[in-house]
Amino acid sequence: MANTKHDHHAHQPGDHDQAEILDLDAEVLAEHIASVIAWLPVESGPRQVVDLGCGTGAGTFALLTRFPEARVIAVDSSAEHLHRLREKARAAGVADRVHAVQVDLDAAWPDLGEPDLVWASASLHHLADPGRALRQVHDALAPGGLLAVVELAGFPRFLPADAPEDRPGVEERCHAEIDRRAAEHMPHRGADWGPKLTAAGFTVEGERTLTVHIEHSRSAAVGRYALNGLRRVRGSVADALPVEDRAALDRLLDTDSPHSILRRDDLAVRTERTVWAARRP
C-alpha cells in the first residue's frame, strides 16, 4: 500500500504502533494468507515478485515460503515497517532474497524491474489514484504476469454482538463511525476491483471471498490482537462516541481490570478477505 498494510483507517497512529498491529495481523492470519497465495493461478514458480505495500512483511514472507526460487521487492512508505521487515528477513536467513524499497506511491513510482507476480494486500485503497497504480503495475509486469489484489472487509471484529455486558454493541457502533469517516477519506475502500483491473488492461482470471473466523482458542495472539485493535479503534473514534461507550471501551482496555479484554474467553477474529487474480495478457 501507499502507507499501511491493513485497513487501519480514520486515525493515524505512529508507525511503531501500527507495526505492532501488522505483526499480530500476520501471526493470527498466517493460515489465511497462505491459502490465498496457494489459490493464485500461478502457472510456474515466479522468480521476481513485488509486495506492493508490504508493511512489516506478512505477504513478503508467505510469498518467499510458497515460491522458494523467488526474490521479493518489498515496497512501503514507512521506514519503520521496512526496518522490521529487514530484521525479520535477516533472522529468517532470507535477507539475500528481499530488497526493500521506501517510496510513497502517490508521489513517485519505483523501478520494479519486470516482475512475474505483484501482490497488493490492503494497499490499493489507500492510494489517491489507484487506477494510475494499476496501469503502472500492468506496464511493469512481464507478459503473462499476475497481479493479486487482496482486500479485507474493514478492520476485524473481536467481541460477540452482545458484549460487553454493561454496554452491548459498542464495537459495532465504533465500526459504524469508522466506516462513515473512511467513506469521506478513502473512497476506494471496499471497492469492487474487478472493473478497475479490466480498465487498466488486465484479464481477471479469478475472484474469491474468504470468511475469516479465528476463535480465541486457536491462537494465543487473538487476545493481544484484540487489545491492540480496540486501542486503535478507540483512538480513531473516541471523540464521536457517547461517554458511556468510551467508558465501556476503557474498561475493556484496562489490562488490570477484571473486565479486561484479555480476560475474555469469547473473543474471535472475524472479517472477510476478497482476492482478485488479474493477468497481464
ABEGO torsion letter per residue (X at the ends): XAABABBBBGBBBBAAAAAAAAAAAAAAAAAAAAAAAAABBBABBBABBBBBGAEAGAAAAAAAAABAABBBBBBBABAAAAAAAAAAAAAAGAAAABBBBBBBAAABBBBAEBBABBBBBGAAAABABAAAAAAAAAAABBBGBBBBBBBBBEBBBABBAAOBAABBGAAAAAAAAAAAAAAAABAABGBBAAAAAAAAGBBBABBBBBBBBBBAAABAAAAAAAAAAAAAAAAAAAAABBAAAAAAAAAAABAABAABAAABAABBBBBBBBBBBBBBX
